[in-house]
């Protein structure tokens, strides 16, 4: 029941946020952020919430990895797996929406030296390899243990990557937010709605994925019972 | 200090055959030689200033490619060898803390990799005609970078030894985590090769030290979970 409420709330919020983005949200005219067609700024309302959601999903992987090693409860491993998978999808979407926006605003899909592009890419790569660790072990207990170790190590690498990439090249052509809260309030409303929508989407996807994992277990158990 | 015994055992076994060290040194030599062919005539000194600049841009990255790829050879064997002969069980039976096994392995891996590096650097200097003014500085950067590489690498090597695809998986999961080390080490090496002073690379050194400290501590905490049965 609670799940159903969450899912329907997510669906409604996503629809509302899409409506807001296309029919309500303003386009702040800023020559730095909106090269090319100024309409391209609208993708920002998706891009930022998705990026932050990806970071959040990976933080969940980190916390549940620690909790798994501490308690050895399989539940935490399932949480880690689910949020890692959802996080990888969100990280990919961050890169994809960013590239689309970049092509329109900066004239190139990828700008090698931009700090945030590289950090997102590193994040994406680390969690792809997290999923590869999971794939390479068959025994459930061992898989949970080893991937928890990598979940911790990988997450700690993220801030350091960010620092080193920043030191390597400080310049970013990402628009830096200087929001004037009173004048840009339609912008802020849209952004906050999008944040809420994508956080909820992330949460529902993770919960849904956890449910899938539970069903899988149930199926395996039934198979075992049948073969006996 | 019990981990010194484990390191000593590893090094003794290694220096009886020198199998690993020889292949690591040979491999990094080959990488350097192949790159010197790939850069073509630009790598020699009898060329214009502009061409020299291109070499200066690429050389530090190439040096670290040689180091990390050759180091990877050593790392992937570090625990795989123990596993094959069932020695890992013996190690686990040792009346020592689990993290002592890690520390011992770290020391032996660092010694091997550092030996490989200080034999590679002269060849690099000869082939690319560099004159290194600040040798202690370069050694410091190499040592800090190597330690970061080994701290994470030894932990992940113990992790991958339990998986199906061992040697293939290790580089795939190690390099994304190592990006801060490689990036800072390459930048710092580049500055030092261009006769920059050690103060210009304070930021890079700081990141290397922070990385080393963080991952050393984390590895002490989580290592036991990688070899647990």
Interface residues (C-beta under 8 A of the other chain):
Chain A: X69 X122 X125 X126 X128 X129 X130 X132 X133 X136 X137 X138 X142 X145 X146 X148 X149 X150 X152 X153 X154 X156 X157 X160 X161 X163 X164 X165 X167 X168
Chain B: X152 X155 X156 X159 X160 X162 X163 X164 X165 X169 X172 X173 X176 X177 X179 X180 X181 X183 X184 X187 X203 X204 X207 X210 X211 X214 X215 X218 X222 X225 X226 X228
